[in-house]
Amino acid sequence: MSDLSRLQQKINIVFKDRALLELALTHSSYINENPDLATASNERLEFFGDAILGLVIAEKLYQDFPESDEGELTRLRSALVRRETLAQVARSINLGDYLYLGVGEDTGGGRKKPANLARTLESLIAAIYLDGGQELARKFILKSFGPEIWGQAEEGAGTDYKSSLQEIMQAQHQVTPTYHLIKSTGPDHAREFTVEVKAGDVILGQGTGKSKKSAEMDAARAALENLK
């Protein structure tokens, strides 16, 4: 097993039980090739970590988006816990460098595979929970899923709003909605954009966001509400 002090320094967590951290990083391929060195993979931890992650993300969304209905919250949660997002978070802490893989999986690019990274991140979350408690795991999740990740989740969920609006307008009026930037305010590091969505000369809705894409999403959402 390799030295994991750099990983612990990266996540700012020191494990009391090092074996838990090692287990979180152990891929099933490693077990198959090294039965004398390890007896279990991280699959059970992955199962537990998935549940912990889902709860923390759901609580955060419930608190931060009080006006969102169940469908909107579900779309946001899906965007946050999907494999690509988890893999992105795992890459931010170089998690792939610390995986215990079989030779075949390693030479096949296993350290960079999104599925391996996502599953290992969930396993790491479970290990943190078991070693340091619920609050430590919660802090790790919320810190790891920083503002950029949350923004991407909002934009990803917003794809449904824009697609739905376009389908409705094309089916009922044979027009494609267009999005127009009205204004942007605030300093460069904290800009807020305002966007209108129109069908021809008719304004369907207006929205704001921390990026043009999220403002377009909000405008599409407003337009759908107005159409109802």
C-alpha positions as CSV (number, residue, x, y, z in Angstrom):
1,M,0.0,0.0,0.0
2,S,1.2,3.5,-0.9
3,D,1.8,6.5,1.4
4,L,-1.5,8.3,1.7
5,S,-0.3,11.3,3.7
6,R,-0.4,13.6,0.6
7,L,-4.1,12.6,-0.1
8,Q,-5.0,13.3,3.6
9,Q,-3.2,16.7,3.3
10,K,-5.1,17.5,0.1
11,I,-8.5,16.8,1.7
12,N,-7.4,18.2,5.1
13,I,-8.5,15.1,6.9
14,V,-6.3,12.8,8.9
15,F,-7.8,9.3,9.4
16,K,-7.7,7.7,12.8
17,D,-8.2,4.3,11.1
18,R,-5.9,4.2,8.1
19,A,-7.3,0.9,7.1
20,L,-10.6,2.6,6.3
21,L,-8.9,5.0,3.9
22,E,-7.1,2.1,2.2
23,L,-10.3,0.2,1.8
24,A,-12.0,3.2,0.2
25,L,-9.3,3.2,-2.5
26,T,-9.2,-0.5,-3.2
27,H,-10.7,-1.5,-6.6
28,S,-12.0,-5.0,-7.1
29,S,-9.3,-5.7,-9.7
30,Y,-6.7,-5.2,-7.0
31,I,-8.3,-7.9,-4.9
32,N,-8.4,-10.4,-7.8
33,E,-4.7,-10.0,-8.4
34,N,-3.5,-9.5,-4.8
35,P,-5.7,-11.8,-2.5
36,D,-2.9,-12.0,0.1
37,L,-2.6,-8.2,0.4
38,A,-6.2,-7.2,0.6
39,T,-9.4,-9.1,1.3
40,A,-12.2,-6.7,0.3
41,S,-12.8,-4.0,-2.2
42,N,-14.5,-0.6,-1.8
43,E,-17.9,-1.7,-3.2
44,R,-19.7,-1.8,0.2
45,L,-18.3,1.6,1.1
46,E,-19.4,2.9,-2.3
47,F,-23.0,1.8,-1.5
48,F,-22.9,3.6,1.8
49,G,-21.2,6.7,0.5
50,D,-23.8,7.1,-2.3
51,A,-26.5,7.3,0.4
52,I,-24.6,9.8,2.4
53,L,-23.9,12.0,-0.6
54,G,-27.5,11.9,-1.7
55,L,-28.7,13.0,1.8
56,V,-26.3,15.9,2.1
57,I,-27.0,17.2,-1.5
58,A,-30.7,16.9,-1.0
59,E,-30.5,18.9,2.3
60,K,-28.4,21.5,0.7
61,L,-30.7,21.9,-2.3
62,Y,-33.8,22.0,0.0
63,Q,-32.2,24.9,2.0
64,D,-30.8,26.9,-0.9
65,F,-33.7,26.6,-3.4
66,P,-36.8,27.3,-1.3
67,E,-38.9,28.2,-4.3
68,S,-38.0,25.1,-6.4
69,D,-40.6,22.3,-6.6
70,E,-39.9,18.6,-6.4
71,G,-39.2,18.2,-10.1
72,E,-36.6,21.1,-10.1
73,L,-34.9,19.8,-7.0
74,T,-34.7,16.3,-8.5
75,R,-33.1,17.7,-11.7
76,L,-30.5,19.6,-9.7
77,R,-29.7,16.6,-7.5
78,S,-29.3,14.4,-10.6
79,A,-26.9,16.9,-12.1
80,L,-24.8,17.0,-9.0
81,V,-24.6,13.3,-8.3
82,R,-24.1,12.1,-11.9
83,R,-20.9,10.2,-12.7
84,E,-19.3,13.1,-14.6
85,T,-19.7,15.5,-11.7
86,L,-18.4,13.1,-9.2
87,A,-15.4,12.3,-11.4
88,Q,-14.7,16.0,-11.8
89,V,-14.6,16.4,-8.0
90,A,-12.4,13.3,-7.7
91,R,-9.9,14.8,-10.2
92,S,-9.8,18.0,-8.2
93,I,-8.1,16.1,-5.4
94,N,-6.1,13.8,-7.7
95,L,-7.9,10.8,-6.3
96,G,-6.9,8.6,-9.3
97,D,-3.3,8.7,-8.2
98,Y,-4.1,6.8,-5.0
99,L,-6.3,4.0,-6.3
100,Y,-5.2,0.4,-5.7
101,L,-5.8,-1.2,-9.0
102,G,-4.9,-4.5,-10.6
103,V,-2.2,-4.4,-13.3
104,G,-4.7,-4.9,-16.1
105,E,-7.0,-2.2,-14.9
106,D,-4.1,0.2,-14.3
107,T,-2.6,-0.2,-17.7
108,G,-6.0,0.1,-19.3
109,G,-6.3,3.7,-17.9
110,G,-8.3,2.8,-14.8
111,R,-7.0,5.8,-12.9
112,K,-8.7,8.1,-15.3
113,K,-11.9,6.3,-15.9
114,P,-14.9,8.4,-14.7
115,A,-16.7,5.3,-13.3
116,N,-13.7,4.4,-11.1
117,L,-13.2,8.0,-9.9
118,A,-16.9,8.5,-9.1
119,R,-17.2,5.2,-7.2
120,T,-14.0,5.9,-5.3
121,L,-15.2,9.3,-4.3
122,E,-18.4,7.8,-2.9
123,S,-16.3,5.2,-1.0
124,L,-14.1,8.0,0.4
125,I,-17.1,9.9,1.6
126,A,-18.3,6.7,3.5
127,A,-14.8,6.2,5.0
128,I,-14.7,9.8,6.2
129,Y,-18.2,9.3,7.8
130,L,-17.2,6.1,9.5
131,D,-13.9,7.5,10.7
132,G,-14.8,11.1,11.6
133,G,-18.5,11.3,11.9
134,Q,-21.5,12.7,10.0
135,E,-20.5,16.4,10.3
136,L,-17.0,15.9,8.9
137,A,-18.4,14.0,5.9
138,R,-20.9,16.8,5.3
139,K,-18.2,19.4,5.4
140,F,-16.1,17.5,3.0
141,I,-19.0,17.1,0.5
142,L,-20.0,20.8,0.6
143,K,-16.4,22.0,0.3
144,S,-15.7,19.6,-2.6
145,F,-18.8,20.5,-4.4
146,G,-17.7,24.2,-4.6
147,P,-19.5,27.1,-6.3
148,E,-18.3,26.2,-9.8
149,I,-19.8,22.7,-9.4
150,W,-23.1,24.1,-8.1
151,G,-23.2,26.5,-11.0
152,Q,-22.7,23.7,-13.5
153,A,-25.5,21.8,-11.9
154,E,-27.9,24.7,-12.2
155,E,-27.0,25.1,-15.9
156,G,-27.3,21.4,-16.5
157,A,-30.7,21.3,-14.9
158,G,-31.7,24.3,-16.9
159,T,-31.3,22.4,-20.2
160,D,-34.7,20.8,-19.4
161,Y,-36.3,24.2,-19.1
162,K,-34.9,25.5,-22.4
163,S,-35.7,22.3,-24.2
164,S,-39.2,22.2,-22.9
165,L,-39.8,25.8,-23.9
166,Q,-38.4,25.3,-27.4
167,E,-40.6,22.2,-27.9
168,I,-43.8,24.1,-26.8
169,M,-43.1,27.2,-28.9
170,Q,-42.3,25.2,-32.0
171,A,-45.3,22.9,-31.6
172,Q,-47.8,25.6,-30.9
173,H,-46.4,28.7,-32.7
174,Q,-43.7,27.3,-35.1
175,V,-41.1,29.7,-33.6
176,T,-37.8,29.1,-31.8
177,P,-37.2,31.2,-28.6
178,T,-34.2,33.5,-28.7
179,Y,-32.3,34.7,-25.7
180,H,-31.0,38.3,-25.3
181,L,-28.6,39.7,-22.7
182,I,-30.3,42.8,-21.2
183,K,-27.6,43.8,-18.6
184,S,-24.8,42.6,-16.5
185,T,-24.0,44.1,-13.1
186,G,-21.4,43.7,-10.3
187,P,-17.6,43.3,-10.2
188,D,-15.9,40.8,-12.5
189,H,-15.6,38.2,-9.8
190,A,-19.3,38.4,-8.9
191,R,-21.2,39.3,-12.1
192,E,-25.0,39.0,-12.3
193,F,-26.5,38.6,-15.8
194,T,-30.1,39.4,-16.8
195,V,-31.5,37.7,-19.9
196,E,-34.9,37.9,-21.7
197,V,-36.3,35.1,-23.8
198,K,-38.5,36.1,-26.7
199,A,-40.6,34.6,-29.4
200,G,-40.3,37.1,-32.2
201,D,-41.0,40.5,-30.6
202,V,-42.9,39.0,-27.6
203,I,-41.1,38.7,-24.3
204,L,-41.8,35.3,-22.8
205,G,-39.8,35.7,-19.6
206,Q,-36.8,37.2,-17.9
207,G,-34.2,35.6,-15.7
208,T,-31.0,36.3,-13.8
209,G,-27.9,34.3,-12.9
210,K,-24.2,34.3,-12.2
211,S,-23.5,33.2,-15.8
212,K,-25.3,33.9,-19.1
213,K,-26.2,30.2,-19.3
214,S,-27.8,30.1,-15.8
215,A,-29.6,33.4,-16.6
216,E,-31.0,31.8,-19.8
217,M,-32.1,28.9,-17.7
218,D,-33.9,31.1,-15.3
219,A,-35.6,33.0,-18.2
220,A,-36.8,29.8,-19.7
221,R,-38.2,28.7,-16.3
222,A,-40.0,32.0,-16.0
223,A,-41.4,31.7,-19.5
224,L,-42.7,28.2,-18.8
225,E,-44.4,29.5,-15.6
226,N,-45.9,32.4,-17.6
227,L,-47.2,30.0,-20.3
228,K,-49.0,28.0,-17.6
